[in-house]
Amino acid sequence: MTIGSQIAWDDTILPFQLDRSDIRGRVARLDGVLDELLAQHNYPRPIEALVAETALLTALIGQTIKLRWKLSLQVRGDGPARLIATDYYGPSKEGEPAWVRAYASFDADRLDPDAAPFSQIGKGYFAILIDQGSGMVPYQGITPIAGGSLAACAETYFAQSEQLPTRFALGFGRAQEPGQPDHWRAGGVMLQHMPKASPFATGGGSGEGGLLEAQDIVEGEDEENWMRANTLLETVELIELVGPTVQSTDLLVRLFHEEQPRVFDPQPVQFGCTCSADRVRESLSIYSAKDIGHMTTEDGIVTADCQFCGAHYEFDPKTLGFEAEESPGDGE
């Protein structure tokens, strides 16, 4: 196995369909993109793990959105891990890579380095927001934090908000290959039953707090197919999920060869951020000159730092807000 052949399936999302079962899915592998994403910050290990899991879920879910759309995933809780936020930007053109970015907000004094990462979230909610672009109303769905993992939260979200049976198998962590420094790797498989003409589940479900789960929204032959595919997915091993020696197509054959897997074109993914000086100016345009004055440093400038990529911006306060005295180009 050569490094070049690893790159062929690292940092990609491979869509597939199980023709026998009427189930679709994705296989995601994040290697360099996850390392670059986490390198923007200096998070404690539990927070790194939560960001890695959320980024992997975002990549798996986001691959279904259209070109130029944006999918955001947010996890908010009352525990030490207050916020995990990730964005997936659909490519601007066919064949171009999608972008993923992420950041976390946490209370370092309350964080327990020895506790399970998911337990650091506490009570809160898991939300997905889809932005379809200018002039369109964003879509948002929310479900409570429940189930023992972020993957379980995502499964509950799809059962509750979309009534789509969904299952995730995720693997992530630091890995070290011979002669290479340790680095982050992540891989996962997402299964989702093809949508029906109309959902039929009503009332409470069998999940935590009466939430709907996948088994509550399938019946008959669909239930048999769903349970069979899930049983096969449960045989996957961590090394198969994260690689690097098992490529995505081989993994599908190992798991689902009897389900007639059919693959589609893979989607490359990379770390990327959309921040810019113009976007910061736009976000500050709602403030008065008095408000801008409160933001101005002793050196007479207004500064802003991107929480996702760490980019640092400095502005002349006279060029900011809706009472700006000068345009950005004046005096240059």
Buried (B, 14 or more C-beta within 10 A) or exposed (E): EEEEEBEEBBBBBBBBBBEBBBBBBBBBBBBBBBBBBBEBBEBBEBBBBBBBBBBBBBBBBBBBBEEEBBBBBBBBBEBBBBBBBBBBBBBEEEEEBBBBBBBBEBEEEEBEEEEEBBBBBBEBBBBBBBBBEEEEEEEEBBBBBBBEBBBBBBBBBBBBBBBBBBBBBBBBBBBEBEEEEEBBBBBBBBBBBEEEEEEEBEEEBEBBEEBBBBBBBBEEEBBEBBBBBBEBBEEBEEEBBBBBEBBBBEBBEBBBEEBEBEBEEBBBBBBBBEBEEEEBBEEBEEBEBEBBEEBBEEEEEBEBEBBBBEBEBEBBBBBBBEEBEEEBEEEE
